[in-house]
Amino acid sequence: MICPQCFKKIDDGEAFCPHCHMYVGTSVQPAHDEFVFCDGCGARLSAHDRTCPKCGRPAPGILSTESSSSDLAAGRTASFPRLTQQMIEAHADAPREQAPTAAQVLSDSIDPSSTNVLRPEELRSGKAPAFLDGEDPYHKKKNRFIKPVVTILVLAALVGGGYYFVAYDPFGVMPGFIEAFEQAASEMYPSRQLPQEPSGPLDAQPIPEGPAKPTDADVFQVVSSSYNKIVSAFDSLGDIIDDYNYGYIASDIAVRREKSAVAYATRDLIDAVLADLDALDLPEDCSYTQEIEQVRQLASWVRTRVDIYCASWDVSLSYTGSDLPVHHQSEILAPLRQRSSEDAEARSSYIAHVEEYKPVEKSS
C-alpha cells in the first residue's frame, strides 16, 4: 500500500507509516470522545489528532493507557499526565479567589492595609501622619532655594576676595608686578606710550625740533644709488625682450607668468626709485637739485619702455584654459604697435643723456 502523506510504499496491514509515522491502519483508532479541546490552547481536536495542530501539545487521548503502545510505535512520548473527567470536575468546583468588586472598593470593605500607603502599625494606632495635598510620603521634600543661595554666596566671596587682593595687596606683590608690566609694554609698543609730563617749569623745557634735513652728502648718496638702479633696469631690458619673444604665446599659463616676472619686477623697482626721490626733504640751498631732476627723467624713459611690455603681458596672461593666447596674437601685440614711436623716443633719449646725467659729487 502507499502512505497517503509521504507517498512511500509500506506493507499492507501496517497501522503507522514507518517513514512519517502517520496513522494508516485499518484497526479502530482509540477514541477519546471526552477530550474535545486541547488542554494547552483550547483548540478543538478531532478523533484522529495525535497532537494539537496549533500549539503542538499532545492530544489527551494519546496519554491514556490504551494508546500508549500505539504512541510508542509511532515514536511519540507522553510528557503530560492524563486528565480524567473526575479531575476536571473537581478543578471546576474548587473555589477561586475573586477580585474585589467596585462596590467593595467604594464601601471600604477591603483591608486598608493592602492598599494604603501608611504602615500597618500607624493604621492600627490611629495616629497616621497628616500629609499635605500632593506630598510624596516616601521622598523628602527638597528645598529649591538652598543651591542658588550657596552659589551666589560662593561667587560673592570670590569677587570680594579678588577685589581685596588687588586693592589692598596684602602680600606686597602688586607694585612690582605693575612696574614690570609697564616696562614690558613700553619696550614692546614704544609708539603707544603717553608723553611724560615735564618735571620742571615750562620755560626751562627745550622746544622739540623737527627731523633734521638731509645734508648734501646724504642727498648725493640717494641720487647716486638711484642712478645706478635706473641704469641696471635699462640693461635688463634685453632679458625682458627675450623672455617676451619666447613666452608671450606659450600655452602653459605657468610659463607665461615665469617669463613676465622680470618685466613686472623691473617696473616696480623704477617706481620705488621715483618714490625715494620724491620723498627727499631737500634743504633750501641743496647742491643736487638738478641731478635729482635728471635722474628722475632717466627713470621716466626707462619706465616707459618697460611698461609697454608689461601692458602686453597683461593681455597675454588674461587668456587661460582652452582659450590659448596663440589665437589672440593681434590683441597681445597691440600695445607694442600702438606705442612703438613712444618706445623709440624713450630709448634714443635715454641713450643720448645717460652719461651726461650721471651724478658727480660736489666739494663742500
Beta strands, then each sheet from edge to edge (+ up, - down):
end
